[in-house]
């Protein structure tokens, strides 16, 4: 017969602590979020490991990761903790104030789009909610990384997510400065880009450089371009093109102000694809969280499809 196993309060604390350390890959960052000292957090984890009878974290001087046992443990524990947190959030919804930390994963170029028209007034309307903006252009798993919601292009949002439209559809474009076109001429087809200086992009370290995408006769064409600069920031990509350094592949709204001032011009318009637009997205179960629910409703009230936007990302 197996020995009886009872759940104590400190064990639940340990599970939450393990989740946070696994998400942050850092004792210090997790300790800050949980409001405890790193040494206290380490002791909580050691107590949980002692109860489990196996190491759950692999610690080195430079990073923290899960052992195989830790991975298996969290596969079963994470859904249970999520359900408990949902229960707490749902109960809190009956109170007078919506509280908690709302974590959003947002492309860098979208920050101007949400900072003034949304965040300022939302924080004023809900002072008990803390909003954390994590800006990165690479695509991330918001559930695994502990975010409440994210903002991305519609075609990049997984089908099982709830999506709220933030912008109308828009086109992508190849842009260059008038000075660049005077020196190097204009490409007439996507294949011509192989003879041009292009500003390339890499979404994250170690990933392949992005191939520019076009459409022709209902076919998708990918072109591997070359050039003097590789960046991982959409705004920097466009700014470099405006200096005459090379051609940039970008969402039209990101380059719109440069185009309006005559600093950039578009080429290959007939080959450039259209995006479905920007969306705020989140897991279906997260709708029970009052902090997210009020944020979604606030966004829906404040944004209209006619408003447009000043950034895009993927």
ZADO-1210 file (C-alpha; in nm, 4 decimals, padded with zeros to 6 digits):
<atoms>
<atom x="00.0000" y="00.0000" z="00.0000" code="UNK" pos="1"/>
<atom x="00.1279" y="00.3459" z="-00.0910" code="UNK" pos="2"/>
<atom x="00.1860" y="00.5856" z="00.1982" code="UNK" pos="3"/>
<atom x="-00.0817" y="00.8526" z="00.2452" code="UNK" pos="4"/>
<atom x="-00.0047" y="01.1865" z="00.0842" code="UNK" pos="5"/>
<atom x="-00.1514" y="01.5090" z="00.2138" code="UNK" pos="6"/>
<atom x="-00.1233" y="01.8564" z="00.0668" code="UNK" pos="7"/>
<atom x="-00.0035" y="02.1305" z="00.2985" code="UNK" pos="8"/>
<atom x="-00.0167" y="02.5043" z="00.2391" code="UNK" pos="9"/>
<atom x="00.3618" y="02.5319" z="00.2060" code="UNK" pos="10"/>
<atom x="00.3541" y="02.2683" z="-00.0681" code="UNK" pos="11"/>
<atom x="00.1151" y="02.4799" z="-00.2745" code="UNK" pos="12"/>
<atom x="00.3461" y="02.7762" z="-00.2177" code="UNK" pos="13"/>
<atom x="00.6306" y="02.5575" z="-00.3409" code="UNK" pos="14"/>
<atom x="00.4469" y="02.4641" z="-00.6597" code="UNK" pos="15"/>
<atom x="00.3752" y="02.8302" z="-00.7381" code="UNK" pos="16"/>
<atom x="00.7395" y="02.9143" z="-00.6634" code="UNK" pos="17"/>
<atom x="00.8592" y="02.6375" z="-00.8956" code="UNK" pos="18"/>
<atom x="00.6330" y="02.7640" z="-01.1728" code="UNK" pos="19"/>
<atom x="00.7693" y="03.1168" z="-01.1414" code="UNK" pos="20"/>
<atom x="01.1340" y="03.0045" z="-01.1378" code="UNK" pos="21"/>
<atom x="01.0711" y="02.7824" z="-01.4414" code="UNK" pos="22"/>
<atom x="00.9060" y="03.0689" z="-01.6304" code="UNK" pos="23"/>
<atom x="01.1722" y="03.3272" z="-01.5439" code="UNK" pos="24"/>
<atom x="01.4725" y="03.0888" z="-01.5529" code="UNK" pos="25"/>
<atom x="01.5979" y="03.2949" z="-01.2599" code="UNK" pos="26"/>
<atom x="01.5614" y="03.2770" z="-00.8812" code="UNK" pos="27"/>
<atom x="01.6150" y="03.6506" z="-00.8510" code="UNK" pos="28"/>
<atom x="01.3476" y="03.7481" z="-01.1060" code="UNK" pos="29"/>
<atom x="01.0996" y="03.5001" z="-00.9604" code="UNK" pos="30"/>
<atom x="01.1697" y="03.6231" z="-00.6081" code="UNK" pos="31"/>
<atom x="01.0979" y="03.9826" z="-00.7102" code="UNK" pos="32"/>
<atom x="00.7655" y="03.8801" z="-00.8636" code="UNK" pos="33"/>
<atom x="00.6663" y="03.6743" z="-00.5588" code="UNK" pos="34"/>
<atom x="00.7805" y="03.9389" z="-00.3117" code="UNK" pos="35"/>
<atom x="01.0283" y="03.7199" z="-00.1239" code="UNK" pos="36"/>
<atom x="01.4060" y="03.7086" z="-00.0962" code="UNK" pos="37"/>
<atom x="01.6037" y="03.4752" z="-00.3293" code="UNK" pos="38"/>
<atom x="01.7264" y="03.2786" z="-00.0278" code="UNK" pos="39"/>
<atom x="01.3709" y="03.2305" z="00.0998" code="UNK" pos="40"/>
<atom x="01.2579" y="03.1221" z="-00.2468" code="UNK" pos="41"/>
<atom x="01.5447" y="02.8751" z="-00.2689" code="UNK" pos="42"/>
<atom x="01.4413" y="02.7235" z="00.0648" code="UNK" pos="43"/>
<atom x="01.0797" y="02.6892" z="-00.0530" code="UNK" pos="44"/>
<atom x="01.1997" y="02.5005" z="-00.3608" code="UNK" pos="45"/>
<atom x="01.4289" y="02.2765" z="-00.1531" code="UNK" pos="46"/>
<atom x="01.1356" y="02.1863" z="00.0730" code="UNK" pos="47"/>
<atom x="00.9255" y="02.0948" z="-00.2299" code="UNK" pos="48"/>
<atom x="01.2078" y="01.8829" z="-00.3743" code="UNK" pos="49"/>
<atom x="01.2490" y="01.7078" z="-00.0395" code="UNK" pos="50"/>
<atom x="00.8782" y="01.6276" z="-00.0385" code="UNK" pos="51"/>
<atom x="00.8937" y="01.5031" z="-00.3997" code="UNK" pos="52"/>
<atom x="01.2054" y="01.3005" z="-00.3312" code="UNK" pos="53"/>
<atom x="01.3845" y="01.4097" z="-00.6496" code="UNK" pos="54"/>
<atom x="01.5561" y="01.7279" z="-00.7756" code="UNK" pos="55"/>
<atom x="01.3108" y="01.9415" z="-00.9748" code="UNK" pos="56"/>
<atom x="01.5494" y="02.2168" z="-01.0813" code="UNK" pos="57"/>
<atom x="01.8935" y="02.1932" z="-01.2397" code="UNK" pos="58"/>
<atom x="02.1000" y="02.4817" z="-01.1023" code="UNK" pos="59"/>
<atom x="02.4245" y="02.6160" z="-01.2456" code="UNK" pos="60"/>
<atom x="02.6150" y="02.9356" z="-01.1745" code="UNK" pos="61"/>
<atom x="02.4669" y="03.0940" z="-01.4886" code="UNK" pos="62"/>
<atom x="02.1123" y="02.9633" z="-01.5275" code="UNK" pos="63"/>
<atom x="01.8306" y="02.7556" z="-01.3843" code="UNK" pos="64"/>
<atom x="01.6395" y="02.4864" z="-01.5698" code="UNK" pos="65"/>
<atom x="01.3993" y="02.2020" z="-01.5028" code="UNK" pos="66"/>
<atom x="01.5178" y="01.8460" z="-01.4563" code="UNK" pos="67"/>
<atom x="01.3212" y="01.5697" z="-01.6324" code="UNK" pos="68"/>
<atom x="01.1372" y="01.5109" z="-01.3063" code="UNK" pos="69"/>
<atom x="01.0655" y="01.8829" z="-01.2804" code="UNK" pos="70"/>
<atom x="00.9251" y="01.8911" z="-01.6329" code="UNK" pos="71"/>
<atom x="00.6946" y="01.5986" z="-01.5618" code="UNK" pos="72"/>
<atom x="00.5902" y="01.7552" z="-01.2317" code="UNK" pos="73"/>
<atom x="00.4935" y="02.0848" z="-01.3948" code="UNK" pos="74"/>
<atom x="00.3089" y="01.9162" z="-01.6811" code="UNK" pos="75"/>
<atom x="00.0603" y="01.7941" z="-01.4211" code="UNK" pos="76"/>
<atom x="00.0844" y="02.0816" z="-01.1743" code="UNK" pos="77"/>
<atom x="00.0496" y="02.3779" z="-01.4124" code="UNK" pos="78"/>
<atom x="-00.3143" y="02.3096" z="-01.5179" code="UNK" pos="79"/>
<atom x="-00.4142" y="02.2609" z="-01.1537" code="UNK" pos="80"/>
<atom x="-00.2489" y="02.5878" z="-01.0461" code="UNK" pos="81"/>
<atom x="-00.4072" y="02.7692" z="-01.3405" code="UNK" pos="82"/>
<atom x="-00.7494" y="02.6433" z="-01.2358" code="UNK" pos="83"/>
<atom x="-00.6920" y="02.7549" z="-00.8764" code="UNK" pos="84"/>
<atom x="-00.5762" y="03.0990" z="-00.9878" code="UNK" pos="85"/>
<atom x="-00.8838" y="03.1249" z="-01.2105" code="UNK" pos="86"/>
<atom x="-01.1001" y="03.0384" z="-00.9102" code="UNK" pos="87"/>
<atom x="-00.9365" y="03.3118" z="-00.7007" code="UNK" pos="88"/>
<atom x="-00.9695" y="03.5662" z="-00.9820" code="UNK" pos="89"/>
<atom x="-01.3351" y="03.4752" z="-01.0351" code="UNK" pos="90"/>
<atom x="-01.4089" y="03.5149" z="-00.6653" code="UNK" pos="91"/>
<atom x="-01.2318" y="03.8498" z="-00.6582" code="UNK" pos="92"/>
<atom x="-01.4556" y="03.9667" z="-00.9414" code="UNK" pos="93"/>
<atom x="-01.7389" y="03.9885" z="-00.6902" code="UNK" pos="94"/>
<atom x="-01.5487" y="04.2589" z="-00.5021" code="UNK" pos="95"/>
<atom x="-01.5495" y="04.6283" z="-00.5760" code="UNK" pos="96"/>
<atom x="-01.2014" y="04.6484" z="-00.7306" code="UNK" pos="97"/>
<atom x="-01.0241" y="04.4606" z="-01.0074" code="UNK" pos="98"/>
<atom x="-00.6672" y="04.3891" z="-00.8980" code="UNK" pos="99"/>
<atom x="-00.3587" y="04.1955" z="-01.0014" code="UNK" pos="100"/>
<atom x="-00.0645" y="04.2003" z="-01.2407" code="UNK" pos="101"/>
<atom x="-00.1607" y="04.2052" z="-01.6099" code="UNK" pos="102"/>
<atom x="00.1309" y="04.0840" z="-01.8255" code="UNK" pos="103"/>
<atom x="00.1217" y="04.1694" z="-02.1968" code="UNK" pos="104"/>
<atom x="00.3636" y="04.0524" z="-02.4671" code="UNK" pos="105"/>
<atom x="00.3838" y="04.3204" z="-02.7368" code="UNK" pos="106"/>
<atom x="00.5994" y="04.3893" z="-03.0454" code="UNK" pos="107"/>
<atom x="00.8226" y="04.6916" z="-02.9950" code="UNK" pos="108"/>
<atom x="00.6688" y="04.8862" z="-03.2815" code="UNK" pos="109"/>
<atom x="00.3202" y="04.8550" z="-03.1289" code="UNK" pos="110"/>
<atom x="00.4192" y="05.0407" z="-02.8127" code="UNK" pos="111"/>
<atom x="00.3292" y="05.3879" z="-02.9487" code="UNK" pos="112"/>
<atom x="-00.0042" y="05.2451" z="-03.0611" code="UNK" pos="113"/>
<atom x="-00.1083" y="05.1350" z="-02.7120" code="UNK" pos="114"/>
<atom x="00.0934" y="05.3528" z="-02.4741" code="UNK" pos="115"/>
<atom x="-00.0967" y="05.6791" z="-02.4986" code="UNK" pos="116"/>
<atom x="-00.4436" y="05.5857" z="-02.6269" code="UNK" pos="117"/>
<atom x="-00.4865" y="05.2777" z="-02.4078" code="UNK" pos="118"/>
<atom x="-00.2433" y="05.2306" z="-02.1203" code="UNK" pos="119"/>
<atom x="-00.2583" y="05.5792" z="-01.9728" code="UNK" pos="120"/>
<atom x="-00.6369" y="05.5850" z="-01.9480" code="UNK" pos="121"/>
<atom x="-00.6682" y="05.2183" z="-01.8510" code="UNK" pos="122"/>
<atom x="-00.4286" y="05.2644" z="-01.5590" code="UNK" pos="123"/>
<atom x="-00.6224" y="05.5711" z="-01.4515" code="UNK" pos="124"/>
<atom x="-00.9514" y="05.3809" z="-01.4647" code="UNK" pos="125"/>
<atom x="-00.8151" y="05.0735" z="-01.2830" code="UNK" pos="126"/>
<atom x="-00.5432" y="05.1910" z="-01.0416" code="UNK" pos="127"/>
<atom x="-00.5356" y="04.8554" z="-00.8586" code="UNK" pos="128"/>
<atom x="-00.4204" y="04.6727" z="-01.1722" code="UNK" pos="129"/>
<atom x="-00.0466" y="04.6670" z="-01.2466" code="UNK" pos="130"/>
<atom x="00.0332" y="04.6442" z="-01.6188" code="UNK" pos="131"/>
<atom x="00.3596" y="04.4873" z="-01.7330" code="UNK" pos="132"/>
<atom x="00.4573" y="04.5385" z="-02.0981" code="UNK" pos="133"/>
<atom x="00.7186" y="04.2953" z="-02.2281" code="UNK" pos="134"/>
<atom x="00.8318" y="04.4269" z="-02.5655" code="UNK" pos="135"/>
<atom x="00.9816" y="04.1766" z="-02.8100" code="UNK" pos="136"/>
<atom x="00.9392" y="04.1233" z="-03.1825" code="UNK" pos="137"/>
<atom x="00.9936" y="03.7474" z="-03.1814" code="UNK" pos="138"/>
<atom x="00.6918" y="03.5197" z="-03.1577" code="UNK" pos="139"/>
<atom x="00.6537" y="03.3694" z="-02.8108" code="UNK" pos="140"/>
<atom x="00.4216" y="03.1207" z="-02.6399" code="UNK" pos="141"/>
<atom x="00.2291" y="03.3478" z="-02.4038" code="UNK" pos="142"/>
<atom x="00.0930" y="03.0564" z="-02.2000" code="UNK" pos="143"/>
<atom x="00.4308" y="02.8918" z="-02.1378" code="UNK" pos="144"/>
<atom x="00.5969" y="03.2267" z="-02.0648" code="UNK" pos="145"/>
<atom x="00.3333" y="03.3388" z="-01.8154" code="UNK" pos="146"/>
<atom x="00.1679" y="03.6235" z="-02.0101" code="UNK" pos="147"/>
<atom x="-00.2017" y="03.7056" z="-01.9828" code="UNK" pos="148"/>
<atom x="-00.2286" y="03.8253" z="-02.3426" code="UNK" pos="149"/>
<atom x="-00.0259" y="03.9209" z="-02.6468" code="UNK" pos="150"/>
<atom x="-00.0483" y="04.1368" z="-02.9573" code="UNK" pos="151"/>
<atom x="00.0513" y="03.9974" z="-03.2962" code="UNK" pos="152"/>
<atom x="-00.0475" y="03.9832" z="-03.6618" code="UNK" pos="153"/>
<atom x="-00.3677" y="03.7849" z="-03.7119" code="UNK" pos="154"/>
<atom x="-00.1995" y="03.5201" z="-03.9257" code="UNK" pos="155"/>
<atom x="00.0439" y="03.4459" z="-03.6404" code="UNK" pos="156"/>
<atom x="-00.2255" y="03.3923" z="-03.3740" code="UNK" pos="157"/>
<atom x="-00.2988" y="03.0266" z="-03.2991" code="UNK" pos="158"/>
<atom x="-00.6491" y="02.9044" z="-03.3830" code="UNK" pos="159"/>
<atom x="-00.7351" y="02.8093" z="-03.0229" code="UNK" pos="160"/>
<atom x="-00.6802" y="03.1649" z="-02.8961" code="UNK" pos="161"/>
<atom x="-00.9457" y="03.4317" z="-02.8494" code="UNK" pos="162"/>
<atom x="-00.8569" y="03.7246" z="-03.0769" code="UNK" pos="163"/>
<atom x="-00.9756" y="04.0874" z="-03.0586" code="UNK" pos="164"/>
<atom x="-00.9069" y="04.3036" z="-03.3634" code="UNK" pos="165"/>
<atom x="-00.6932" y="04.6115" z="-03.2974" code="UNK" pos="166"/>
<atom x="-00.6335" y="04.7387" z="-03.6510" code="UNK" pos="167"/>
<atom x="-00.7758" y="04.7070" z="-04.0011" code="UNK" pos="168"/>
<atom x="-00.5927" y="04.4889" z="-04.2541" code="UNK" pos="169"/>
<atom x="-00.2840" y="04.6472" z="-04.4112" code="UNK" pos="170"/>
<atom x="-00.0248" y="04.5735" z="-04.6763" code="UNK" pos="171"/>
<atom x="00.3450" y="04.5048" z="-04.6601" code="UNK" pos="172"/>
<atom x="00.5835" y="04.6995" z="-04.8810" code="UNK" pos="173"/>
<atom x="00.9394" y="04.7254" z="-05.0046" code="UNK" pos="174"/>
<atom x="01.0620" y="05.0785" z="-04.9368" code="UNK" pos="175"/>
<atom x="01.3729" y="05.2765" z="-05.0168" code="UNK" pos="176"/>
<atom x="01.4866" y="05.6376" z="-05.0105" code="UNK" pos="177"/>
<atom x="01.4784" y="05.8554" z="-05.3259" code="UNK" pos="178"/>
<atom x="01.8576" y="05.8830" z="-05.3007" code="UNK" pos="179"/>
<atom x="01.8924" y="05.5046" z="-05.3028" code="UNK" pos="180"/>
<atom x="01.6752" y="05.4705" z="-05.6149" code="UNK" pos="181"/>
<atom x="01.8760" y="05.7421" z="-05.7900" code="UNK" pos="182"/>
<atom x="02.1983" y="05.5470" z="-05.7309" code="UNK" pos="183"/>
<atom x="02.0770" y="05.1902" z="-05.7768" code="UNK" pos="184"/>
<atom x="01.7544" y="05.2025" z="-05.9767" code="UNK" pos="185"/>
<atom x="01.4223" y="05.0388" z="-05.8921" code="UNK" pos="186"/>
<atom x="01.3498" y="04.6665" z="-05.8810" code="UNK" pos="187"/>
<atom x="01.0721" y="04.5619" z="-06.1202" code="UNK" pos="188"/>
<atom x="01.0185" y="04.2074" z="-05.9925" code="UNK" pos="189"/>
<atom x="01.0942" y="04.0326" z="-05.6624" code="UNK" pos="190"/>
<atom x="01.3830" y="03.8477" z="-05.8321" code="UNK" pos="191"/>
<atom x="01.5476" y="04.1841" z="-05.9061" code="UNK" pos="192"/>
<atom x="01.6035" y="04.2270" z="-05.5311" code="UNK" pos="193"/>
<atom x="01.8956" y="03.9856" z="-05.5498" code="UNK" pos="194"/>
<atom x="02.0880" y="04.2642" z="-05.7232" code="UNK" pos="195"/>
<atom x="02.0025" y="04.5248" z="-05.4566" code="UNK" pos="196"/>
<atom x="02.1337" y="04.6180" z="-05.1112" code="UNK" pos="197"/>
<atom x="01.8676" y="04.5045" z="-04.8656" code="UNK" pos="198"/>
<atom x="01.8337" y="04.5542" z="-04.4913" code="UNK" pos="199"/>
<atom x="01.7751" y="04.2067" z="-04.3550" code="UNK" pos="200"/>
<atom x="01.6089" y="04.0954" z="-04.0322" code="UNK" pos="201"/>
<atom x="01.6450" y="03.8072" z="-03.7889" code="UNK" pos="202"/>
<atom x="01.3670" y="03.7597" z="-03.5370" code="UNK" pos="203"/>
<atom x="01.5818" y="03.6017" z="-03.2680" code="UNK" pos="204"/>
<atom x="01.9417" y="03.4995" z="-03.2157" code="UNK" pos="205"/>
<atom x="02.0175" y="03.1708" z="-03.3861" code="UNK" pos="206"/>
<atom x="01.7187" y="03.1835" z="-03.6227" code="UNK" pos="207"/>
<atom x="01.7521" y="03.2009" z="-03.9977" code="UNK" pos="208"/>
<atom x="01.7420" y="03.5430" z="-04.1630" code="UNK" pos="209"/>
<atom x="01.3908" y="03.6270" z="-04.2789" code="UNK" pos="210"/>
<atom x="01.3169" y="03.5686" z="-04.6472" code="UNK" pos="211"/>
<atom x="01.1058" y="03.8409" z="-04.8051" code="UNK" pos="212"/>
<atom x="00.7603" y="03.7155" z="-04.9030" code="UNK" pos="213"/>
<atom x="00.5628" y="03.8129" z="-05.2122" code="UNK" pos="214"/>
<atom x="00.2574" y="03.6943" z="-05.4056" code="UNK" pos="215"/>
<atom x="00.2187" y="03.6432" z="-05.7808" code="UNK" pos="216"/>
<atom x="-00.0497" y="03.4491" z="-05.9702" code="UNK" pos="217"/>
<atom x="-00.1834" y="03.3051" z="-05.6426" code="UNK" pos="218"/>
<atom x="00.1652" y="03.1766" z="-05.5560" code="UNK" pos="219"/>
<atom x="00.3840" y="03.2728" z="-05.2621" code="UNK" pos="220"/>
<atom x="00.7365" y="03.3742" z="-05.3577" code="UNK" pos="221"/>
<atom x="01.0197" y="03.3848" z="-05.1029" code="UNK" pos="222"/>
<atom x="01.3321" y="03.5807" z="-05.1900" code="UNK" pos="223"/>
<atom x="01.6599" y="03.5436" z="-05.0021" code="UNK" pos="224"/>
<atom x="01.8101" y="03.8925" z="-05.0133" code="UNK" pos="225"/>
<atom x="02.1545" y="04.0211" z="-04.9225" code="UNK" pos="226"/>
<atom x="02.2835" y="04.3487" z="-04.7854" code="UNK" pos="227"/>
<atom x="02.5131" y="04.5285" z="-04.5433" code="UNK" pos="228"/>
<atom x="02.2993" y="04.5211" z="-04.2264" code="UNK" pos="229"/>
<atom x="02.0986" y="04.2677" z="-04.0242" code="UNK" pos="230"/>
<atom x="01.8594" y="04.3949" z="-03.7538" code="UNK" pos="231"/>
<atom x="01.5970" y="04.2483" z="-03.5214" code="UNK" pos="232"/>
<atom x="01.3877" y="04.5639" z="-03.4802" code="UNK" pos="233"/>
<atom x="01.1221" y="04.6729" z="-03.7304" code="UNK" pos="234"/>
<atom x="01.1528" y="05.0455" z="-03.6600" code="UNK" pos="235"/>
<atom x="01.5317" y="05.0316" z="-03.6976" code="UNK" pos="236"/>
<atom x="01.4863" y="04.8455" z="-04.0268" code="UNK" pos="237"/>
<atom x="01.2784" y="05.1294" z="-04.1682" code="UNK" pos="238"/>
<atom x="01.5003" y="05.4021" z="-04.0200" code="UNK" pos="239"/>
<atom x="01.8034" y="05.2467" z="-04.1898" code="UNK" pos="240"/>
<atom x="01.6226" y="05.2508" z="-04.5233" code="UNK" pos="241"/>
<atom x="01.5372" y="05.6183" z="-04.4759" code="UNK" pos="242"/>
<atom x="01.9106" y="05.6978" z="-04.4541" code="UNK" pos="243"/>
<atom x="01.9673" y="05.5419" z="-04.7967" code="UNK" pos="244"/>
<atom x="02.1481" y="05.2366" z="-04.6626" code="UNK" pos="245"/>
<atom x="01.9306" y="04.9924" z="-04.8553" code="UNK" pos="246"/>
<atom x="01.5799" y="04.8609" z="-04.9187" code="UNK" pos="247"/>
<atom x="01.3504" y="04.7540" z="-04.6348" code="UNK" pos="248"/>
<atom x="01.0612" y="04.5057" z="-04.6247" code="UNK" pos="249"/>
<atom x="00.8028" y="04.6310" z="-04.3768" code="UNK" pos="250"/>
<atom x="00.4383" y="04.6757" z="-04.2872" code="UNK" pos="251"/>
<atom x="00.3122" y="04.9921" z="-04.4558" code="UNK" pos="252"/>
<atom x="00.1904" y="05.1590" z="-04.1304" code="UNK" pos="253"/>
<atom x="00.5406" y="05.1399" z="-03.9811" code="UNK" pos="254"/>
<atom x="00.6831" y="05.3347" z="-04.2748" code="UNK" pos="255"/>
<atom x="00.3806" y="05.5600" z="-04.3290" code="UNK" pos="256"/>
<atom x="00.5237" y="05.8719" z="-04.1660" code="UNK" pos="257"/>
<atom x="00.8500" y="05.8395" z="-04.3646" code="UNK" pos="258"/>
<atom x="00.6486" y="05.7919" z="-04.6861" code="UNK" pos="259"/>
<atom x="00.4325" y="06.0970" z="-04.6101" code="UNK" pos="260"/>
<atom x="00.7456" y="06.3116" z="-04.5649" code="UNK" pos="261"/>
<atom x="00.8951" y="06.1874" z="-04.8906" code="UNK" pos="262"/>
<atom x="01.1828" y="06.0104" z="-04.7122" code="UNK" pos="263"/>
<atom x="01.0770" y="05.6685" z="-04.8431" code="UNK" pos="264"/>
<atom x="00.9040" y="05.5416" z="-05.1560" code="UNK" pos="265"/>
<atom x="00.7434" y="05.2037" z="-05.2212" code="UNK" pos="266"/>
<atom x="00.8251" y="04.9597" z="-05.5009" code="UNK" pos="267"/>
<atom x="00.6893" y="04.6193" z="-05.6076" code="UNK" pos="268"/>
<atom x="00.3447" y="04.7135" z="-05.4742" code="UNK" pos="269"/>
<atom x="00.1662" y="04.4641" z="-05.7002" code="UNK" pos="270"/>
<atom x="00.3654" y="04.1755" z="-05.5493" code="UNK" pos="271"/>
<atom x="00.3385" y="04.2663" z="-05.1789" code="UNK" pos="272"/>
<atom x="00.1010" y="04.0620" z="-04.9599" code="UNK" pos="273"/>
<atom x="-00.1688" y="04.1861" z="-04.7258" code="UNK" pos="274"/>
<atom x="-00.1904" y="04.1115" z="-04.3552" code="UNK" pos="275"/>
<atom x="-00.5151" y="04.0500" z="-04.1704" code="UNK" pos="276"/>
<atom x="-00.4107" y="04.3176" z="-03.9175" code="UNK" pos="277"/>
<atom x="-00.3144" y="04.3351" z="-03.5507" code="UNK" pos="278"/>
<atom x="-00.4997" y="04.1407" z="-03.2816" code="UNK" pos="279"/>
<atom x="-00.4966" y="04.1224" z="-02.9037" code="UNK" pos="280"/>
<atom x="-00.5097" y="03.7505" z="-02.8210" code="UNK" pos="281"/>
<atom x="-00.5326" y="03.5340" z="-02.5096" code="UNK" pos="282"/>
<atom x="-00.6248" y="03.1778" z="-02.4010" code="UNK" pos="283"/>
<atom x="-00.9971" y="03.1086" z="-02.3778" code="UNK" pos="284"/>
<atom x="-00.9766" y="03.0098" z="-02.0105" code="UNK" pos="285"/>
<atom x="-00.8187" y="03.3488" z="-01.9303" code="UNK" pos="286"/>
<atom x="-01.1532" y="03.5220" z="-01.9912" code="UNK" pos="287"/>
<atom x="-01.2380" y="03.4358" z="-01.6294" code="UNK" pos="288"/>
<atom x="-00.9646" y="03.6708" z="-01.5044" code="UNK" pos="289"/>
<atom x="-01.1272" y="04.0042" z="-01.4140" code="UNK" pos="290"/>
<atom x="-00.8057" y="04.2013" z="-01.4832" code="UNK" pos="291"/>
<atom x="-00.7948" y="04.0698" z="-01.8403" code="UNK" pos="292"/>
<atom x="-01.1685" y="04.0931" z="-01.8943" code="UNK" pos="293"/>
<atom x="-01.1810" y="04.4620" z="-01.8041" code="UNK" pos="294"/>
<atom x="-00.8737" y="04.5301" z="-02.0209" code="UNK" pos="295"/>
<atom x="-01.0326" y="04.3605" z="-02.3222" code="UNK" pos="296"/>
<atom x="-01.3550" y="04.5551" z="-02.2761" code="UNK" pos="297"/>
<atom x="-01.1576" y="04.8781" z="-02.2378" code="UNK" pos="298"/>
<atom x="-00.9686" y="04.8083" z="-02.5611" code="UNK" pos="299"/>
<atom x="-01.2897" y="04.7306" z="-02.7477" code="UNK" pos="300"/>
<atom x="-01.4412" y="05.0594" z="-02.6376" code="UNK" pos="301"/>
<atom x="-01.1367" y="05.2695" z="-02.7210" code="UNK" pos="302"/>
<atom x="-01.0342" y="05.1337" z="-03.0577" code="UNK" pos="303"/>
<atom x="-01.2313" y="05.1386" z="-03.3793" code="UNK" pos="304"/>
<atom x="-01.1412" y="04.9826" z="-03.7123" code="UNK" pos="305"/>
<atom x="-01.1221" y="05.3309" z="-03.8660" code="UNK" pos="306"/>
<atom x="-00.8501" y="05.4424" z="-03.6278" code="UNK" pos="307"/>
<atom x="-00.5577" y="05.2605" z="-03.7944" code="UNK" pos="308"/>
<atom x="-00.2356" y="05.2102" z="-03.6033" code="UNK" pos="309"/>
<atom x="00.1226" y="05.3299" z="-03.5842" code="UNK" pos="310"/>
<atom x="00.3068" y="04.9994" z="-03.5681" code="UNK" pos="311"/>
<atom x="00.3028" y="04.6321" z="-03.6484" code="UNK" pos="312"/>
<atom x="00.5008" y="04.3286" z="-03.5558" code="UNK" pos="313"/>
<atom x="00.5387" y="03.9586" z="-03.5837" code="UNK" pos="314"/>
</atoms>
